[in-house]
């Protein structure tokens, strides 16, 4: 029985540490977004990016999630997504874009170890994410 308890205890401790890490990122970001939304700052920001985001079938507010995931990490974007109301189609497009181009500063350095230069890796990942989001939105709009 002790052989079962030790791994379960280790797993629970690791899970609790990960949960605490995620809470430290997601909760503050969600609160900041809620405050910015309350004061109308999100709407002003979203209005300026709405035309560009329409190519992906996303509202302007999705720009915040994309920028956070591209520069900070995936979990910061989750904090923003929790405060937004998106359709399943929009969530899918956004998730694909984030999945392709998350944590750009760190991941481009990792890509450089393959021989790809950092600027080329960044441009490749950003353009691939934009192309995938645009194409997926087209597919969603073509299929009834």
matplotlib code that plots the C-alpha trace (Angstrom):
import matplotlib.pyplot as plt

x = [0.0, 2.9, 4.1, 0.8, 0.7, 4.1, 3.5, 0.0, 1.4, 4.1, 1.6, -0.7, 2.1, 3.2, -0.3, -0.9, 2.3, 1.2, -2.2, -0.7, 1.5, -1.4, -3.6, -0.8, -0.9, -4.5, -6.3, -4.3, -4.6, -8.3, -8.7, -6.7, -8.8, -12.0, -10.8, -9.7, -13.1, -15.0, -13.3, -13.8, -10.1, -10.7, -13.4, -11.1, -8.3, -10.6, -12.2, -8.8, -7.9, -11.3, -10.8, -7.6, -9.1, -12.1, -9.9, -9.7, -13.4, -12.4, -13.4, -10.9, -10.6, -8.9, -5.8, -5.1, -5.1, -2.9, -0.4, -0.2, 0.3, 2.8, 4.9, 4.2, 2.8, -0.2, -1.7, -1.8, -4.0, -6.2, -6.8, -8.0, -10.1, -11.9, -13.2, -14.3, -17.4, -16.4, -18.2, -16.8, -15.6, -13.7, -12.2, -10.9, -9.3, -7.7, -6.5, -4.8, -3.1, -1.9, -0.8, 1.4, 2.9, 3.0, 5.9, 7.6, 10.7, 11.5, 10.5, 12.4, 15.6, 14.7, 14.2, 17.7, 19.3, 18.1, 20.1, 17.2, 18.0, 15.9, 14.3, 13.5, 12.0, 9.8, 8.6, 7.9, 5.9, 3.9, 3.1, 2.1, -0.2, -1.8, -2.2, -3.7, -6.1, -7.2, -7.5, -9.5, -11.8, -12.3, -13.1, -15.6, -17.3, -17.4, -18.8, -22.4]
y = [0.0, 2.4, 1.9, 3.5, 6.3, 7.8, 8.4, 9.7, 12.2, 13.3, 13.8, 15.8, 18.1, 18.7, 19.4, 21.8, 23.7, 23.9, 25.1, 27.8, 28.9, 29.1, 31.0, 33.5, 34.3, 33.8, 35.6, 38.9, 39.1, 38.4, 41.1, 43.7, 42.9, 43.4, 46.7, 47.9, 46.7, 48.6, 51.9, 51.4, 51.0, 47.6, 48.9, 51.7, 49.2, 46.7, 49.3, 50.2, 46.6, 45.4, 45.9, 43.8, 41.1, 40.8, 38.9, 36.1, 36.3, 37.6, 40.7, 43.4, 42.3, 39.1, 41.2, 41.4, 37.6, 37.2, 39.8, 38.3, 34.8, 35.9, 37.8, 36.5, 33.0, 30.9, 31.2, 35.0, 34.6, 32.2, 34.9, 37.3, 34.6, 34.0, 37.6, 37.4, 36.0, 34.1, 31.6, 28.1, 29.1, 32.2, 30.1, 27.6, 30.2, 32.0, 28.7, 27.7, 31.0, 30.9, 27.3, 28.2, 31.4, 31.3, 32.6, 34.1, 35.4, 32.1, 29.8, 31.7, 31.2, 27.5, 27.5, 29.1, 25.9, 24.2, 26.7, 29.0, 32.7, 34.4, 37.1, 34.4, 32.1, 35.0, 36.1, 32.4, 31.7, 35.0, 34.7, 31.0, 31.9, 34.7, 32.5, 29.6, 32.0, 33.5, 30.1, 28.6, 31.5, 31.1, 27.5, 28.2, 30.8, 28.5, 25.4, 25.8]
z = [0.0, 0.7, -2.9, -4.0, -1.5, -2.3, -6.0, -5.3, -2.7, -5.1, -7.9, -5.6, -4.4, -8.0, -9.1, -6.2, -7.2, -10.8, -9.8, -7.6, -10.5, -12.9, -10.3, -9.8, -13.6, -14.6, -11.6, -11.8, -15.6, -15.4, -12.7, -14.7, -17.8, -15.8, -14.5, -17.9, -19.3, -16.6, -17.5, -21.2, -22.1, -23.6, -25.9, -27.2, -27.7, -29.4, -31.7, -33.1, -33.8, -34.9, -38.6, -38.6, -36.4, -38.7, -41.2, -38.6, -37.6, -34.2, -32.2, -31.5, -27.9, -29.1, -29.9, -26.2, -25.8, -28.9, -27.8, -24.3, -25.6, -28.2, -25.7, -22.2, -22.1, -22.9, -19.4, -19.5, -22.6, -20.7, -18.1, -20.8, -22.5, -19.3, -19.3, -23.0, -24.6, -27.8, -30.0, -30.4, -33.9, -32.5, -29.7, -32.2, -34.5, -31.5, -30.0, -33.3, -33.6, -30.0, -30.4, -33.4, -32.0, -28.2, -26.0, -29.0, -27.2, -25.6, -28.5, -31.1, -29.1, -28.9, -32.7, -33.1, -31.9, -35.1, -37.1, -37.9, -37.2, -34.5, -36.8, -39.4, -36.7, -35.3, -38.8, -39.7, -36.6, -36.7, -40.4, -40.0, -37.1, -39.1, -42.2, -40.2, -38.5, -41.8, -43.5, -40.7, -40.6, -44.4, -44.0, -41.2, -43.4, -46.5, -44.7, -43.7]

ax = plt.figure().add_subplot(projection="3d")
ax.plot(x, y, z, "-o")
ax.set_aspect("equal")
plt.show()
